[in-house]
Amino acid sequence: MKINKILLVAILLLAFGKNQAQEKKLLTLKEAVEMAVNTSDAASLARAKVATSKLELDVTKNNRYPSIKASGQYMRLSSAKVDSNIQSNNSSSEPAKPLKVDQLMLGQVNASMPVFNGFKLTNSIKESESLYKSETFSEKHSKEQIGLEVVEMFANLYKTQQTVDLIEDNLKSADQRVKDFTAMEENGLIARNDLLKAQLQQSNVQLSLDNAKKNTAIANYRLITLLKLPENTQVEIDIEAVKRDMADAGNPGSGERNDLKSLELKKQAAESGIKIAKANYYPSLSLTGGYIAFDLNNVLTVTNAMNVGVGLSYDLSSIFKNGKNVKLAQSRVKQTEIAVSQLNDQIKEEVFEATENYNLSLKQSKVYEKAVEQSTENYRIVKDKYDNSLSDTNDLLEADFQQLQSKINQALSKADVAQKYYELQFASGKLTTSLNINQK
């Protein structure tokens, strides 16, 4: 029985360990960005806007086809008094019998085909096509923004995870130092004040670790929420894959921003709006045709009555009123022209700033690498001096803190280089392209 209990506990522990392992998910930056641009709510909203714009274009194109309407009526008449010329023209000497008219049936089909309306329909289609294309580029830019958001979250998570790992290692050293100092203090080799200093540093390291773990949990939760992953997922970052992706993409270069393309197409749509407004100065011409069937019981029956004609209409008030519509459309074009110019300047500034930030991150990374070597050597020298009673506890603890800080700075700088690199790719309009993202 005892063996069975032990076996059951072992199975439960294995199952628990398996579940814990299933909660962890190793992700590359490319995979995370690909998941976000295909499954996030922001990506779905962008796709929905494109679909709506496409339907609006289709609705506008439908206006090119004839308008056909069919209608029918049936009316029951009660005690209708009918005077008919047919009765009055009857040559018979017998008095005409009163007509019994008790129902009316009417059916008709009318068709109308626009022929000319000042090219309003043609320009309306062009306007809708420009707006549809504009929305497709807006969707691409939205995915670039989503990708940049993932990059920032990825970098933050990596920074917090690395900070936790480094502080945990430092805490082990601090714990061991406290044990050593406790034994030395008990044997009268060091003053109690030195032990208290070591214990204080141990407490500070523990507080830093707790704060770093909290930041890691928050960063992880934000990322899995964006990626639509289960809440118990713990993302593990494949930093080596990030480095390979950066190497494969090569040096960041100039590209073309999708938000600028989108705005330029909106400008084209606004220009079509001017032509649409001017179309109101022209008359409208259309072809018309129809068929009618009519039956007034006991009086008149009409069948096969077909008609074909031409319809012409002109709103005379447009001569005076339409000028404001044209000026409004022209003002919208002017507004989009200014917006395009403003966005061009903004993009140049963003690219310049992103380039400077990326170059700075590369320089800082080299400095931090050198700082790690210096702080490690400094700690070794101070520790050797301390062991030989040539330096005090303050020097030892300070050297230990400097070594920890330099290692943290080095880890953060690696994430900064990747983040600034992809920020430059975003500013150049090439973020998703540089990662070879497969998009739905």
C-alpha positions as a Markdown table, in Angstrom:
| # | Residue | x | y | z |
|---|---|---|---|---|
| 1 | Met | 0.0 | 0.0 | 0.0 |
| 2 | Lys | 2.9 | 2.3 | 0.9 |
| 3 | Ile | 4.5 | 1.7 | -2.5 |
| 4 | Asn | 1.2 | 2.5 | -4.3 |
| 5 | Lys | 1.0 | 5.8 | -2.5 |
| 6 | Ile | 4.5 | 6.7 | -3.4 |
| 7 | Leu | 3.8 | 5.8 | -7.0 |
| 8 | Leu | 0.6 | 7.9 | -7.1 |
| 9 | Val | 2.5 | 10.9 | -5.7 |
| 10 | Ala | 5.2 | 10.4 | -8.3 |
| 11 | Ile | 2.7 | 10.3 | -11.1 |
| 12 | Leu | 1.0 | 13.5 | -9.8 |
| 13 | Leu | 4.3 | 15.3 | -9.6 |
| 14 | Leu | 5.2 | 14.2 | -13.2 |
| 15 | Ala | 1.8 | 15.4 | -14.4 |
| 16 | Phe | 2.2 | 18.7 | -12.6 |
| 17 | Gly | 5.7 | 19.2 | -14.0 |
| 18 | Lys | 4.3 | 18.4 | -17.5 |
| 19 | Asn | 1.5 | 21.0 | -17.1 |
| 20 | Gln | 4.1 | 23.6 | -15.9 |
| 21 | Ala | 6.2 | 22.9 | -19.0 |
| 22 | Gln | 3.2 | 23.3 | -21.3 |
| 23 | Glu | 2.6 | 26.7 | -19.9 |
| 24 | Lys | 5.9 | 28.0 | -21.2 |
| 25 | Lys | 6.2 | 29.0 | -24.9 |
| 26 | Leu | 9.4 | 29.8 | -26.7 |
| 27 | Leu | 8.8 | 32.6 | -29.2 |
| 28 | Thr | 10.9 | 34.4 | -31.7 |
| 29 | Leu | 10.2 | 38.0 | -32.5 |
| 30 | Lys | 9.1 | 37.0 | -36.0 |
| 31 | Glu | 6.6 | 34.5 | -34.7 |
| 32 | Ala | 5.2 | 37.0 | -32.2 |
| 33 | Val | 4.8 | 39.8 | -34.8 |
| 34 | Glu | 3.2 | 37.3 | -37.2 |
| 35 | Met | 0.7 | 36.2 | -34.6 |
| 36 | Ala | -0.2 | 39.8 | -33.7 |
| 37 | Val | -0.7 | 41.0 | -37.3 |
| 38 | Asn | -3.0 | 38.1 | -38.0 |
| 39 | Thr | -4.9 | 37.5 | -34.7 |
| 40 | Ser | -5.0 | 40.8 | -32.7 |
| 41 | Asp | -8.1 | 42.9 | -32.4 |
| 42 | Ala | -6.4 | 45.8 | -34.0 |
| 43 | Ala | -5.5 | 43.7 | -37.1 |
| 44 | Ser | -9.1 | 42.4 | -37.3 |
| 45 | Leu | -10.4 | 45.9 | -37.2 |
| 46 | Ala | -8.1 | 47.0 | -40.0 |
| 47 | Arg | -9.2 | 44.1 | -42.1 |
| 48 | Ala | -12.9 | 44.9 | -41.4 |
| 49 | Lys | -12.4 | 48.5 | -42.6 |
| 50 | Val | -10.9 | 47.3 | -45.8 |
| 51 | Ala | -13.8 | 44.9 | -46.4 |
| 52 | Thr | -16.3 | 47.8 | -45.7 |
| 53 | Ser | -14.5 | 50.1 | -48.1 |
| 54 | Lys | -14.6 | 47.3 | -50.8 |
| 55 | Leu | -18.4 | 47.0 | -50.3 |
| 56 | Glu | -18.8 | 50.7 | -50.6 |
| 57 | Leu | -16.9 | 50.6 | -53.9 |
| 58 | Asp | -19.2 | 47.8 | -55.1 |
| 59 | Val | -22.3 | 49.7 | -54.1 |
| 60 | Thr | -21.1 | 52.7 | -56.1 |
| 61 | Lys | -20.4 | 50.6 | -59.2 |
| 62 | Asn | -23.9 | 49.2 | -59.1 |
| 63 | Asn | -25.2 | 52.6 | -60.1 |
| 64 | Arg | -23.8 | 51.9 | -63.6 |
| 65 | Tyr | -26.6 | 49.3 | -64.2 |
| 66 | Pro | -30.2 | 50.1 | -65.2 |
| 67 | Ser | -32.7 | 50.7 | -62.6 |
| 68 | Ile | -35.7 | 48.4 | -63.1 |
| 69 | Lys | -38.8 | 48.6 | -61.0 |
| 70 | Ala | -42.0 | 46.4 | -61.2 |
| 71 | Ser | -45.2 | 47.2 | -59.4 |
| 72 | Gly | -48.7 | 45.8 | -59.4 |
| 73 | Gln | -52.0 | 46.9 | -57.8 |
| 74 | Tyr | -55.4 | 45.3 | -57.2 |
| 75 | Met | -58.3 | 47.4 | -56.0 |
| 76 | Arg | -61.8 | 46.2 | -55.2 |
| 77 | Leu | -64.4 | 48.9 | -56.1 |
| 78 | Ser | -67.8 | 49.3 | -54.3 |
| 79 | Ser | -70.9 | 50.8 | -56.1 |
| 80 | Ala | -68.8 | 52.7 | -58.5 |
| 81 | Lys | -70.7 | 55.1 | -60.8 |
| 82 | Val | -69.0 | 55.1 | -64.2 |
| 83 | Asp | -69.8 | 57.4 | -67.2 |
| 84 | Ser | -68.3 | 55.9 | -70.3 |
| 85 | Asn | -68.0 | 57.4 | -73.8 |
| 86 | Ile | -68.4 | 53.8 | -75.0 |
| 87 | Gln | -72.0 | 53.9 | -73.7 |
| 88 | Ser | -72.8 | 57.3 | -75.1 |
| 89 | Asn | -71.7 | 56.4 | -78.6 |
| 90 | Asn | -73.8 | 53.2 | -78.7 |
| 91 | Ser | -76.0 | 53.4 | -81.8 |
| 92 | Ser | -78.6 | 51.0 | -80.5 |
| 93 | Ser | -82.0 | 52.4 | -79.6 |
| 94 | Glu | -82.1 | 50.4 | -76.5 |
| 95 | Pro | -81.1 | 52.2 | -73.3 |
| 96 | Ala | -77.6 | 51.3 | -72.2 |
| 97 | Lys | -77.3 | 49.1 | -69.2 |
| 98 | Pro | -75.4 | 50.6 | -66.3 |
| 99 | Leu | -71.8 | 49.2 | -66.1 |
| 100 | Lys | -70.9 | 47.1 | -63.1 |
| 101 | Val | -67.4 | 48.1 | -62.2 |
| 102 | Asp | -66.2 | 46.3 | -59.1 |
| 103 | Gln | -62.4 | 45.9 | -59.5 |
| 104 | Leu | -59.2 | 47.4 | -61.0 |
| 105 | Met | -56.0 | 45.7 | -61.8 |
| 106 | Leu | -52.8 | 47.5 | -62.8 |
| 107 | Gly | -49.3 | 46.1 | -63.5 |
| 108 | Gln | -46.2 | 48.0 | -64.8 |
| 109 | Val | -42.5 | 47.6 | -65.3 |
| 110 | Asn | -40.2 | 50.7 | -65.7 |
| 111 | Ala | -36.6 | 50.8 | -66.6 |
| 112 | Ser | -34.1 | 53.7 | -66.5 |
| 113 | Met | -30.5 | 53.8 | -67.7 |
| 114 | Pro | -28.3 | 56.8 | -67.0 |
| 115 | Val | -26.5 | 58.1 | -70.2 |
| 116 | Phe | -24.9 | 61.3 | -69.1 |
| 117 | Asn | -24.8 | 63.1 | -65.8 |
| 118 | Gly | -21.7 | 65.3 | -66.1 |
| 119 | Phe | -19.5 | 62.2 | -65.5 |
| 120 | Lys | -20.6 | 62.2 | -61.9 |
| 121 | Leu | -20.9 | 58.4 | -61.8 |
| 122 | Thr | -17.5 | 57.8 | -63.4 |
| 123 | Asn | -15.8 | 60.2 | -60.9 |
| 124 | Ser | -17.8 | 58.7 | -58.0 |
| 125 | Ile | -16.3 | 55.3 | -58.9 |
| 126 | Lys | -12.8 | 56.8 | -59.1 |
| 127 | Glu | -13.4 | 58.4 | -55.7 |
| 128 | Ser | -14.5 | 55.1 | -54.1 |
| 129 | Glu | -11.6 | 53.2 | -55.7 |
| 130 | Ser | -9.1 | 55.7 | -54.3 |
| 131 | Leu | -10.7 | 55.4 | -50.9 |
| 132 | Tyr | -10.6 | 51.6 | -51.1 |
| 133 | Lys | -6.9 | 51.6 | -52.0 |
| 134 | Ser | -6.2 | 54.1 | -49.3 |
| 135 | Glu | -7.8 | 51.8 | -46.7 |
| 136 | Thr | -5.6 | 48.9 | -47.9 |
| 137 | Phe | -2.5 | 50.9 | -47.2 |
| 138 | Ser | -3.9 | 52.0 | -43.9 |
| 139 | Glu | -4.3 | 48.3 | -43.0 |
| 140 | Lys | -0.7 | 47.7 | -43.9 |
| 141 | His | 0.4 | 50.7 | -41.8 |
| 142 | Ser | -1.8 | 49.4 | -38.9 |
| 143 | Lys | 0.1 | 46.1 | -39.1 |
| 144 | Glu | 3.4 | 48.0 | -39.0 |
| 145 | Gln | 2.2 | 49.7 | -35.9 |
| 146 | Ile | 1.1 | 46.4 | -34.3 |
| 147 | Gly | 4.5 | 45.0 | -35.2 |
| 148 | Leu | 6.3 | 47.9 | -33.5 |
| 149 | Glu | 4.1 | 47.4 | -30.4 |
| 150 | Val | 5.2 | 43.8 | -30.3 |
| 151 | Val | 8.8 | 44.8 | -30.7 |
| 152 | Glu | 8.5 | 47.1 | -27.7 |
| 153 | Met | 6.7 | 44.5 | -25.6 |
| 154 | Phe | 9.3 | 41.9 | -26.6 |
| 155 | Ala | 12.2 | 44.2 | -25.6 |
| 156 | Asn | 10.6 | 45.1 | -22.3 |
| 157 | Leu | 9.9 | 41.4 | -21.5 |
| 158 | Tyr | 13.4 | 40.4 | -22.4 |
| 159 | Lys | 14.9 | 43.2 | -20.2 |
| 160 | Thr | 12.8 | 42.2 | -17.2 |
| 161 | Gln | 13.6 | 38.5 | -17.6 |
| 162 | Gln | 17.3 | 39.2 | -17.9 |
| 163 | Thr | 17.2 | 41.5 | -14.9 |
| 164 | Val | 15.5 | 38.8 | -12.8 |
| 165 | Asp | 18.1 | 36.3 | -13.8 |
| 166 | Leu | 21.0 | 38.6 | -12.9 |
| 167 | Ile | 19.5 | 39.7 | -9.6 |
| 168 | Glu | 18.8 | 36.1 | -8.7 |
| 169 | Asp | 22.4 | 35.2 | -9.2 |
| 170 | Asn | 23.4 | 38.3 | -7.2 |
| 171 | Leu | 21.0 | 37.3 | -4.4 |
| 172 | Lys | 22.7 | 33.9 | -4.2 |
| 173 | Ser | 26.0 | 35.7 | -3.7 |
| 174 | Ala | 24.4 | 38.1 | -1.1 |
| 175 | Asp | 22.9 | 35.2 | 0.8 |
| 176 | Gln | 26.3 | 33.4 | 0.8 |
| 177 | Arg | 28.0 | 36.6 | 1.9 |
| 178 | Val | 25.6 | 37.0 | 4.8 |
| 179 | Lys | 26.2 | 33.4 | 5.9 |
| 180 | Asp | 30.0 | 33.9 | 5.7 |
| 181 | Phe | 29.8 | 37.2 | 7.6 |
| 182 | Thr | 27.5 | 35.7 | 10.2 |
| 183 | Ala | 30.1 | 33.0 | 10.9 |
| 184 | Met | 32.9 | 35.5 | 10.9 |
| 185 | Glu | 31.0 | 37.8 | 13.3 |
| 186 | Glu | 30.3 | 34.9 | 15.7 |
| 187 | Asn | 34.0 | 34.2 | 15.7 |
| 188 | Gly | 34.9 | 37.8 | 16.3 |
| 189 | Leu | 36.6 | 38.2 | 12.9 |
| 190 | Ile | 34.4 | 41.1 | 11.8 |
| 191 | Ala | 32.4 | 43.8 | 13.5 |
| 192 | Arg | 28.6 | 43.4 | 13.7 |
| 193 | Asn | 28.3 | 46.6 | 11.6 |
| 194 | Asp | 29.8 | 44.8 | 8.7 |
| 195 | Leu | 27.3 | 42.0 | 9.0 |
| 196 | Leu | 24.5 | 44.5 | 9.1 |
| 197 | Lys | 25.7 | 46.1 | 5.9 |
| 198 | Ala | 25.8 | 42.7 | 4.2 |
| 199 | Gln | 22.3 | 42.0 | 5.5 |
| 200 | Leu | 21.0 | 45.4 | 4.3 |
| 201 | Gln | 22.4 | 44.8 | 0.8 |
| 202 | Gln | 20.8 | 41.3 | 0.9 |
| 203 | Ser | 17.4 | 43.0 | 1.7 |
| 204 | Asn | 17.9 | 45.6 | -1.1 |
| 205 | Val | 18.7 | 42.9 | -3.6 |
| 206 | Gln | 15.6 | 40.9 | -2.5 |
| 207 | Leu | 13.4 | 44.0 | -3.0 |
| 208 | Ser | 14.9 | 44.6 | -6.4 |
| 209 | Leu | 14.2 | 41.0 | -7.3 |
| 210 | Asp | 10.6 | 41.2 | -6.2 |
| 211 | Asn | 10.1 | 44.4 | -8.2 |
| 212 | Ala | 11.8 | 42.8 | -11.3 |
| 213 | Lys | 9.5 | 39.8 | -11.1 |
| 214 | Lys | 6.5 | 42.0 | -10.9 |
| 215 | Asn | 7.6 | 43.9 | -14.0 |
| 216 | Thr | 8.2 | 40.6 | -15.8 |
| 217 | Ala | 4.7 | 39.4 | -14.9 |
| 218 | Ile | 3.1 | 42.6 | -16.2 |
| 219 | Ala | 5.2 | 42.6 | -19.4 |
| 220 | Asn | 4.4 | 39.0 | -20.0 |
| 221 | Tyr | 0.7 | 39.5 | -19.5 |
| 222 | Arg | 0.5 | 42.4 | -21.9 |
| 223 | Leu | 2.3 | 40.4 | -24.6 |
| 224 | Ile | 0.1 | 37.3 | -24.3 |
| 225 | Thr | -3.0 | 39.4 | -24.2 |
| 226 | Leu | -2.0 | 41.0 | -27.5 |
| 227 | Leu | -1.1 | 37.7 | -29.0 |
| 228 | Lys | -4.4 | 36.0 | -27.8 |
| 229 | Leu | -2.5 | 33.4 | -25.9 |
| 230 | Pro | -3.8 | 31.6 | -22.8 |
| 231 | Glu | -3.4 | 33.6 | -19.6 |
| 232 | Asn | -1.2 | 31.0 | -18.0 |
| 233 | Thr | 1.4 | 31.2 | -20.8 |
| 234 | Gln | 4.9 | 32.2 | -19.9 |
| 235 | Val | 6.7 | 33.5 | -22.9 |
| 236 | Glu | 10.4 | 32.6 | -23.3 |
| 237 | Ile | 12.3 | 34.8 | -25.7 |
| 238 | Asp | 14.6 | 33.2 | -28.3 |
| 239 | Ile | 17.1 | 36.0 | -28.4 |
| 240 | Glu | 19.4 | 34.1 | -30.8 |
| 241 | Ala | 16.6 | 34.0 | -33.4 |
| 242 | Val | 16.2 | 37.7 | -33.0 |
| 243 | Lys | 19.9 | 38.2 | -33.8 |
| 244 | Arg | 19.6 | 35.9 | -36.8 |
| 245 | Asp | 16.6 | 37.8 | -38.1 |
| 246 | Met | 18.5 | 41.1 | -37.8 |
| 247 | Ala | 21.5 | 39.7 | -39.6 |
| 248 | Asp | 19.3 | 38.3 | -42.4 |
| 249 | Ala | 17.5 | 41.6 | -42.8 |
| 250 | Gly | 20.8 | 43.5 | -43.2 |
| 251 | Asn | 21.3 | 47.2 | -42.6 |
| 252 | Pro | 18.1 | 49.2 | -42.4 |
| 253 | Gly | 17.5 | 51.4 | -45.4 |
| 254 | Ser | 15.0 | 53.7 | -46.9 |
| 255 | Gly | 11.5 | 52.6 | -47.8 |
| 256 | Glu | 8.1 | 54.0 | -48.4 |
| 257 | Arg | 5.6 | 54.5 | -45.6 |
| 258 | Asn | 2.1 | 53.0 | -46.1 |
| 259 | Asp | 0.5 | 55.8 | -44.1 |
| 260 | Leu | 1.9 | 58.3 | -46.6 |
| 261 | Lys | 0.5 | 56.3 | -49.6 |
| 262 | Ser | -2.8 | 56.1 | -47.9 |
| 263 | Leu | -3.0 | 59.9 | -47.4 |
| 264 | Glu | -1.9 | 60.5 | -51.0 |
| 265 | Leu | -4.8 | 58.3 | -52.2 |
| 266 | Lys | -7.2 | 60.2 | -50.0 |
| 267 | Lys | -6.0 | 63.3 | -51.8 |
| 268 | Gln | -6.8 | 61.7 | -55.1 |
| 269 | Ala | -10.3 | 60.9 | -53.8 |
| 270 | Ala | -10.7 | 64.5 | -52.8 |
| 271 | Glu | -9.7 | 65.6 | -56.3 |
| 272 | Ser | -12.4 | 63.3 | -57.7 |
| 273 | Gly | -14.8 | 65.0 | -55.3 |
| 274 | Ile | -14.2 | 68.3 | -57.1 |
| 275 | Lys | -15.3 | 66.7 | -60.4 |
| 276 | Ile | -18.3 | 65.2 | -58.8 |
| 277 | Ala | -19.3 | 68.6 | -57.4 |
| 278 | Lys | -18.9 | 70.3 | -60.9 |
| 279 | Ala | -21.1 | 67.6 | -62.5 |
| 280 | Asn | -24.1 | 69.3 | -60.9 |
| 281 | Tyr | -23.6 | 72.1 | -63.5 |
| 282 | Tyr | -24.6 | 69.7 | -66.3 |
| 283 | Pro | -28.1 | 68.2 | -67.1 |
| 284 | Ser | -28.9 | 64.6 | -66.6 |
| 285 | Leu | -29.8 | 62.4 | -69.6 |
| 286 | Ser | -31.2 | 58.9 | -69.3 |
| 287 | Leu | -33.0 | 56.3 | -71.4 |
| 288 | Thr | -36.4 | 55.1 | -70.2 |
| 289 | Gly | -38.6 | 52.3 | -71.1 |
| 290 | Gly | -41.6 | 50.4 | -69.6 |
| 291 | Tyr | -44.5 | 48.1 | -69.9 |
| 292 | Ile | -48.0 | 48.5 | -68.6 |
| 293 | Ala | -51.1 | 46.2 | -68.3 |
| 294 | Phe | -54.4 | 47.7 | -67.2 |
| 295 | Asp | -57.8 | 46.1 | -66.5 |
| 296 | Leu | -60.9 | 48.1 | -65.3 |
| 297 | Asn | -63.5 | 45.4 | -65.0 |
| 298 | Asn | -66.3 | 45.6 | -67.7 |
| 299 | Val | -64.8 | 49.0 | -69.0 |
| 300 | Leu | -61.3 | 48.9 | -70.3 |
| 301 | Thr | -58.5 | 46.4 | -70.8 |
| 302 | Val | -55.0 | 47.4 | -72.0 |
| 303 | Thr | -52.2 | 44.9 | -72.7 |
| 304 | Asn | -48.8 | 45.0 | -74.4 |
| 305 | Ala | -48.5 | 48.8 | -73.8 |
| 306 | Met | -44.7 | 49.3 | -74.1 |
| 307 | Asn | -42.9 | 52.7 | -74.1 |
| 308 | Val | -39.4 | 53.8 | -74.9 |
| 309 | Gly | -38.1 | 57.3 | -74.4 |
| 310 | Val | -35.4 | 59.7 | -73.3 |
| 311 | Gly | -35.5 | 61.6 | -70.0 |
| 312 | Leu | -33.8 | 65.0 | -69.5 |
| 313 | Ser | -33.6 | 66.9 | -66.2 |
| 314 | Tyr | -31.7 | 69.9 | -65.1 |
| 315 | Asp | -31.7 | 71.6 | -61.7 |
| 316 | Leu | -31.6 | 75.3 | -62.5 |
| 317 | Ser | -30.9 | 76.3 | -58.9 |
| 318 | Ser | -27.5 | 74.5 | -59.2 |
| 319 | Ile | -26.2 | 77.5 | -61.3 |
| 320 | Phe | -26.4 | 79.6 | -58.1 |
| 321 | Lys | -26.0 | 77.0 | -55.3 |
| 322 | Asn | -23.4 | 74.6 | -56.6 |
| 323 | Gly | -20.5 | 77.0 | -56.4 |
| 324 | Lys | -20.3 | 76.4 | -52.6 |
| 325 | Asn | -20.2 | 72.7 | -53.2 |
| 326 | Val | -17.2 | 73.1 | -55.6 |
| 327 | Lys | -15.4 | 75.4 | -53.2 |
| 328 | Leu | -16.0 | 72.9 | -50.4 |
| 329 | Ala | -14.5 | 70.1 | -52.4 |
| 330 | Gln | -11.5 | 72.3 | -53.4 |
| 331 | Ser | -11.0 | 73.1 | -49.7 |
| 332 | Arg | -10.8 | 69.4 | -48.9 |
| 333 | Val | -8.1 | 68.9 | -51.5 |
| 334 | Lys | -6.1 | 71.8 | -50.1 |
| 335 | Gln | -6.5 | 70.3 | -46.6 |
| 336 | Thr | -5.2 | 66.9 | -47.7 |
| 337 | Glu | -2.3 | 68.5 | -49.6 |
| 338 | Ile | -1.2 | 70.2 | -46.4 |
| 339 | Ala | -1.6 | 66.9 | -44.5 |
| 340 | Val | 0.6 | 65.1 | -47.1 |
| 341 | Ser | 3.3 | 67.8 | -46.8 |
| 342 | Gln | 3.1 | 67.7 | -43.0 |
| 343 | Leu | 3.4 | 63.9 | -42.9 |
| 344 | Asn | 6.4 | 63.9 | -45.3 |
| 345 | Asp | 8.2 | 66.2 | -42.9 |
| 346 | Gln | 7.2 | 64.1 | -39.9 |
| 347 | Ile | 8.5 | 60.9 | -41.6 |
| 348 | Lys | 11.8 | 62.5 | -42.3 |
| 349 | Glu | 12.1 | 63.6 | -38.7 |
| 350 | Glu | 11.2 | 60.1 | -37.5 |
| 351 | Val | 13.7 | 58.4 | -39.8 |
| 352 | Phe | 16.4 | 60.8 | -38.7 |
| 353 | Glu | 15.7 | 60.3 | -35.0 |
| 354 | Ala | 15.4 | 56.6 | -35.3 |
| 355 | Thr | 18.7 | 56.4 | -37.2 |
| 356 | Glu | 20.4 | 58.4 | -34.5 |
| 357 | Asn | 18.9 | 56.3 | -31.7 |
| 358 | Tyr | 20.0 | 53.1 | -33.4 |
| 359 | Asn | 23.6 | 54.3 | -33.9 |
| 360 | Leu | 23.7 | 55.5 | -30.3 |
| 361 | Ser | 22.5 | 52.1 | -29.1 |
| 362 | Leu | 25.3 | 50.4 | -31.0 |
| 363 | Lys | 27.9 | 52.7 | -29.4 |
| 364 | Gln | 26.4 | 52.2 | -25.9 |
| 365 | Ser | 26.4 | 48.5 | -26.3 |
| 366 | Lys | 30.2 | 48.5 | -26.9 |
| 367 | Val | 30.6 | 50.7 | -23.8 |
| 368 | Tyr | 28.5 | 48.5 | -21.6 |
| 369 | Glu | 30.5 | 45.4 | -22.7 |
| 370 | Lys | 33.7 | 47.2 | -21.7 |
| 371 | Ala | 32.1 | 48.2 | -18.4 |
| 372 | Val | 31.3 | 44.6 | -17.6 |
| 373 | Glu | 34.9 | 43.6 | -18.1 |
| 374 | Gln | 36.0 | 46.6 | -15.9 |
| 375 | Ser | 33.5 | 46.0 | -13.1 |
| 376 | Thr | 34.3 | 42.3 | -13.0 |
| 377 | Glu | 38.0 | 43.0 | -12.7 |
| 378 | Asn | 37.4 | 45.7 | -10.2 |
| 379 | Tyr | 35.4 | 43.3 | -8.0 |
| 380 | Arg | 38.1 | 40.7 | -8.2 |
| 381 | Ile | 40.7 | 43.2 | -7.1 |
| 382 | Val | 38.6 | 44.6 | -4.3 |
| 383 | Lys | 37.6 | 41.1 | -3.1 |
| 384 | Asp | 41.3 | 40.1 | -3.1 |
| 385 | Lys | 42.1 | 43.3 | -1.1 |
| 386 | Tyr | 39.2 | 42.6 | 1.3 |
| 387 | Asp | 40.4 | 39.0 | 1.9 |
| 388 | Asn | 43.8 | 40.5 | 2.8 |
| 389 | Ser | 42.3 | 43.2 | 5.0 |
| 390 | Leu | 43.4 | 46.0 | 2.6 |
| 391 | Ser | 39.8 | 47.2 | 1.9 |
| 392 | Asp | 36.7 | 47.5 | 4.0 |
| 393 | Thr | 33.2 | 46.1 | 3.6 |
| 394 | Asn | 31.9 | 49.3 | 2.0 |
| 395 | Asp | 34.4 | 48.9 | -0.9 |
| 396 | Leu | 33.4 | 45.2 | -1.3 |
| 397 | Leu | 29.7 | 45.9 | -1.4 |
| 398 | Glu | 30.1 | 48.9 | -3.7 |
| 399 | Ala | 32.2 | 46.8 | -6.1 |
| 400 | Asp | 29.6 | 44.0 | -6.0 |
| 401 | Phe | 26.8 | 46.5 | -6.8 |
| 402 | Gln | 28.8 | 48.1 | -9.7 |
| 403 | Gln | 29.3 | 44.6 | -11.1 |
| 404 | Leu | 25.6 | 43.8 | -11.0 |
| 405 | Gln | 24.6 | 47.1 | -12.5 |
| 406 | Ser | 27.1 | 46.8 | -15.4 |
| 407 | Lys | 25.7 | 43.3 | -16.2 |
| 408 | Ile | 22.2 | 44.6 | -16.1 |
| 409 | Asn | 23.1 | 47.5 | -18.4 |
| 410 | Gln | 24.8 | 45.1 | -20.8 |
| 411 | Ala | 21.7 | 42.9 | -20.9 |
| 412 | Leu | 19.4 | 45.9 | -21.4 |
| 413 | Ser | 21.7 | 47.3 | -24.2 |
| 414 | Lys | 21.3 | 44.1 | -26.2 |
| 415 | Ala | 17.5 | 44.5 | -26.1 |
| 416 | Asp | 17.9 | 48.3 | -26.9 |
| 417 | Val | 19.9 | 47.5 | -30.0 |
| 418 | Ala | 17.2 | 45.2 | -31.4 |
| 419 | Gln | 14.4 | 47.6 | -30.4 |
| 420 | Lys | 16.1 | 50.6 | -32.0 |
| 421 | Tyr | 16.9 | 48.6 | -35.1 |
| 422 | Tyr | 13.2 | 47.7 | -35.6 |
| 423 | Glu | 12.1 | 51.2 | -34.7 |
| 424 | Leu | 14.2 | 52.4 | -37.6 |
| 425 | Gln | 12.7 | 49.7 | -39.8 |
| 426 | Phe | 9.2 | 51.0 | -38.8 |
| 427 | Ala | 10.1 | 54.6 | -39.5 |
| 428 | Ser | 11.3 | 53.5 | -43.0 |
| 429 | Gly | 8.1 | 51.5 | -43.6 |
| 430 | Lys | 9.8 | 48.1 | -43.7 |
| 431 | Leu | 9.2 | 46.5 | -40.3 |
| 432 | Thr | 7.0 | 43.6 | -41.4 |
| 433 | Thr | 8.9 | 43.2 | -44.7 |
| 434 | Ser | 12.3 | 42.9 | -42.9 |
| 435 | Leu | 10.8 | 40.1 | -40.7 |
| 436 | Asn | 9.3 | 38.3 | -43.8 |
| 437 | Ile | 5.9 | 38.2 | -42.0 |
| 438 | Asn | 3.2 | 36.0 | -43.6 |
| 439 | Gln | 0.0 | 38.0 | -43.5 |
| 440 | Lys | -3.6 | 36.9 | -44.0 |
